[in-house]
């Protein structure tokens, strides 16, 4: 084990624009440079000490980075709203790169930070050289008198990525600080929770993306692989650019409009925003809001206005919401959602083009049996493409990625 403490310094100097092959590269900015930043979606008033080790991949060469630690969460259990953590937390931080070498994070020079309930804290720049494409880990220890926030998973759906070395160790009061060394012993919870930064930023000229959406964009019922990316957008963005996935299960456009200031604030770390799935607003049944396409398109404009100072894209819905009498083995035995006509109308409006968006990504066509069929694509095998009629299996999420529907070549900072 190697422990390194280095003085903080500015990694970048020089002109705003740099000439390269008779062209200008975009200006440098403090932007998201790594994969797998998420927003918390749960809170614990029982376990109030926790040590996390989260895995990320650098999407630019890094010489110094800053990390944001949140003390708020989007209350998934009640489908919102954004909620304060419930009390102050004290946090310590390190970057682990390569594995076993630790670079201590500070806050205004101090090695720990008290973060007020509802606030976030951005660290000082941590001087560490991480090449583009390299894996690294962020270690965060939090201690609270009242409550701590975290990123939820689900039984059978892991948010915590054991395969890439993630771990989350927590207890009521006895977890110790391992930010500067030691093995983080994952508790092994079936719901596979984790705590990760809401932003990992460095000086970069590359694009970076904030993902806004629901459980499909969050990656519900997806399965982790070596990439670590989950969901119908991040799987396509992650191999090229850093991203912050601010999606969560159960979210709706109206919930974001009613209380989205903390997620909106994350735009300061990105160049682009992708506003994803609208299915929860459109679908009938369950927690669906059964709205008209016209109403949801107006809500979409309110969200695009929240991010009017960023380059925005939209998407068609990431799948239909039918029922099935044979566990989605065939299309013949699927019955379309009662509000399917409005889902179709919304998707067609997105395809036709909406104001205040640079364009859209065609996700629906990749997972429907045919355009506007209202039915899932099938393989003849039960539950192969969806197990609940609302969310893709990993096969569907990979189908979207492999189709190239979310074309990262369209995400550019040219002119900035």
N, C-alpha and C positions, 0 to 999 in steps of 0.2 A: 504493500500500500504506500502510495506517495501522496503527501500533502503539500500543496503549493499555494502560497499566498503571494499575489503580485500586486504592485501598485496599479491603480486604475488610471487609464489614460485614454485620450481620444484616439481611435484607431484610424481615423480618416482625416486627411487634409487635402486641400487642392481646390480647383475650380468646380463650380456647380455642374458644368458640362465638360465632358472629356471627349476629345476627338478620337475616333477609331475607324480606320479604313474610310476616311472622308465622310463619316457619318457621326452623329452625336448620340451618345448613349444617354438614357434618361438620368435625371438628377438623383443624387443620393438622398435617402430619407431613412428615418428609423422605422423599419417595417418588419412584419412577421417573417422570419427566416427559417422556420422549422415546422415540421408537421405536428399534428396531434395536440393543439391547444383546445381545450373545451371549457364550457361553463359548468359550474357545479349545479347539481339538480336535487340534492338532498341535504339534510341536516341531522346531526346526532346530538342529543342532549345527554346520552349515556356515555359514549366513548368520546373523551375530551382531550386525549393526547394521541397524536398520530404522526407516523413517519412514512412518507411516500418516496418511491423511486420510479419516475416516469420516463419513458423512452421517447426519443424524438430523432428525426433525421434532418440534418442541415441541408437547406436548399439554396445556399450560397456559401461562399467562403466567409468564415466568421473570424474576426480578430478580437471582438469584444461584443458582449450581448447584455441586455437588460431583461429581467423577468418580472412579470406582474403576478402577484398573489392576491386572490379575491377573498373577501369575507362576506359574500352574499351568494344567493342561489336562486335559480328558477324552480319554483315549487312544483316539481313534476307530479307529485301525488295528488295535487288539487288543480292540476293544469294551470299553474300560475298562481299569483303573479311573481315578479322579481321580489325577493324577500331578503331583508337583512339577516345576517348570520345569527343574531340573538345575543351577542356579547362580544367584547374584545377578544382577539386571539393574539398570541405572541408567536412570531414565525422566525425561523432561521432557514438558510438556503445555501445550496452549493450546486455547481455544475460538475458532473463527473465525466471527464474525457481525458484520455481513453479510460476504459473501465479500470477502476482502482486508483485513479488520480483525481484529486478533488481541488476545485477552485472555489474558494469561499465567496459567497455573496454578501454584500453590505447594503445598508440603507443610510444615506448621509454619513457614511463612514462607520456606522455601528453594525455589529454582527447579528443583531436581532431587531425586530420591528414589531411594535404593538399596532395592530390594524383594527381600527374601530369597526363595529358592526355596520355593515352596509357599504364599507369602503373597500378600496383595493390599494395595494402598495407596489410601486415600481422600484426595483432595485437600482443601485448604482450600476454603471457599466462594469462587467466582470471581464477582465482581460484574459482571454483564452483563445487559442487558435484551433479552429475546427474546420476541416476542409469540406467543401460541398459534397454531399452524398454520404457523409459519415454519420453513424449513430452516436448519440450521446445521451446522457441521463441527467435529469434534474431531481435533486433531493430536496424535499421541503419537510421540515418538522414544525408542527403546530401544537400549541398548548393553550387550553382555554379553561375558564372557570365555569362557563355556561354551556357552550355548544361549539361544534366545528362543522364546516360544510365539506361536501365531497361530491364526486361524480359517481352516480349510480350505474350499476349494470342491472341485469336480470338473471334469474336462474335460467341457465341454458344460453344466455347471451352475455358474454364477458365484455366489460369495458376495460378492465385491467388486463394487460397484455403480458402474461407470464412468459410466452415464447420469446419475447424481446427483452426479458429481464426486468419487467416491472414487478413491483411488490408494494403492498400496503399493509403496514403493521400499526395496530391501534388498540387502545384499551381505555378504561375509565380514567386512569391516572398514572400508570406505571411505564408507559412507552418512553424510551430514552431517545435522545437526539443523536442520530447517526448521519447527520449531514456531512461530516468530515471523515467518515469511515465506519466500517462495520457492516455486517450483513443485515439487510432489511428482511425480516422474516414475515412473509405474507401470511395473513390470518386464515386464508383459504376459504373465505366466505363464498357460499354458492352464488351469491349475487354479484361477485367479482367487482367490487367498487375500487376506486382509485382517486387520488387528488392530483391534479395537474395545474400548471400555470394557465391563466387566461391569455397570456401573450408571452412570446419569446422574440425579442426584437433586436436588430442590429442595423448598422449602416448598410444599405443595399440599394441597388438600382433595379432589382427584379420586381415583378408583380408579386402581390400577396393578396389573399382572398379571405373575406369574412363570409361564412355560410350562415344564412338565416333560413330556418325551416322547422320541420316536424320530425316525427320518429323515423321516417324514411331517410331523411337527410342526416339524422342522428346515427342511423345504422341499426335500427331495431331488427332483431332476428338475423342480422348479418353474422358472419363468423370470422374471427381474426385469422390472418395469415401473416407471412413474413413482412409484408408492407406496413402492418399496423393500422392501415387506414380502414375506415368503415363508412358505409352509407353510399347513397346514389350520386353524391357529388364529390366527397372527399377522396374516394377511391380514384377518381380521375384527376383531381387537382394535386394530390399528395406526391406523385412521382416527379412533378415539375416545380411546384411552388410551395412556400409556407402557407399555412392556413390556420384560421381560428374557426372551429365549428361551434357556433352559438345556437345550434338547433337543439330541440329536445322533444321527447315523446309527448304528444297531447297538445303541442303548441298550435296556435291559430293566428291568423293575421290580426284578428280583433284583439287577442290577448297581447300581442306585441305592441299594437297601437295604444292600448290602455295602460300598459306599463312596461316600456322597453328601453328606458333611459340608460340602464347599465349595459345592455347589449349594444345599444346605439353608440355608446362611448368607445366601444372596441374598434370602431371605424378609424380612429386616429392611428391605428397600427397597420392599416392595409391600404392598398390602392384600389381594390375591387370588392364589390359585394355581389353575391349570388343569392337572390331571393328564391327559395325553393318551393316545395310542395304546398298546395292549397287544399289538399284532400279533406282535411278535418273540417274546413269551413263548408265544403260542398256536399260531402256524403251524407246520406240518411242512415240512421241507426247508430247504436252505440253512443259515443260522445260526439258524433257528427253534428254539425250545426244546420245542415239541410238548407243552405242559402242558395240564392240564385247566382248565376255567373256574373250578372251585372253588379250585384252587391259586392261580390268578392273582388271583382276587378277594380271597383272604387277603393276597397280596402288596400289592394295592391298599390294603387297610386299613393295612398297615404304612407305606406312603407317606403316606397321609392323616394318620396319627399324627405323622409328621415335620413336618407343617404344620398341626397342630391349633390353633395360635394365629392362623391366617389363615382367610379365607373361601375355601372350596375348591369347585371344580366338577370333574366328570369328563366323559369323552366316550365315545361308542361308537367302535369301531375305524374308522379313516379309510380303509376299503376292504377288500376281500377279498384273497386271494392264490391265484388259480387259475392254471392254465396255459392256453395257447391254441394251436390248430393253424393259425390264420389271423391271427396278430398282433393279436388282440383287435378284429377287425372286427365279429364277431358274438357273440351269447351262446351260440348252438348249438354252437360249436366251442370253448367254454371248459369245462375240467374243474375242478371245485372242489378245494380243498386237502384233503389227507387228514385234516386235523384241523378241517375246516370246522364240524362239529357243535359243537365246543368254542368256536370263534369266535362262532357263533350264540348259544350258551348264555351266553357272557360278555356279549354285546351286550344280550340280553334281560334279564339281571340288572341291567345298568346302567339300562336303561329302567324296570325295576320299582322302582329306587331302592336305593342302598346307604347304609349308615351313614356318618356323618361327612362327608357331602357335601351342599351346598345344592341340588344337582340335577345335571343332565347336559346336554350339548349333543349333538344328534342329527347326527352326521357321516356315519355309515355309509349312511343312507338316501339321501344326496345323490350317492353314487358307486357304489352297487350297482345292478344292473339292476332289482331289486325287493328289498323287505325280506327279509333272510336268504337271498337266492339264492346267495350265495357267488361271484357273478360280477360283473364290472365292467359299468357302463353302457357303451353303445356308440353310435357314430354311423354305422356302416357303413364307416368309413374305418379302415384298419389303423393301430394305434398312436395313435389320436386321443385316447384317454382314459387309456391307460397304455401304456408301451413295454416294461415288464418284468413286469407282473402283480402288482407289489407297491406301486408308487408311482404317484400320479396324474401326468399331464402338467399344464401350467399350466391347461388347460381344466377339469380336475377341481378344482384348488385354487380357481379362480375360481367354479366351480359351488357349492362349499361357501360361499364368501363371499357370493355373490349370493343364495343361498337364505335368508340370515338365520338359518341354523341356530345359529350362535354369536351369540346375541342379547345385544348389549352392554347393553341396557336392564336386564338381570338382574344386571349387575355394578355394585353400588352400595355406597357407604359409609354409607348411612343408618343412624343410630344410633351411629356411631363418633365 
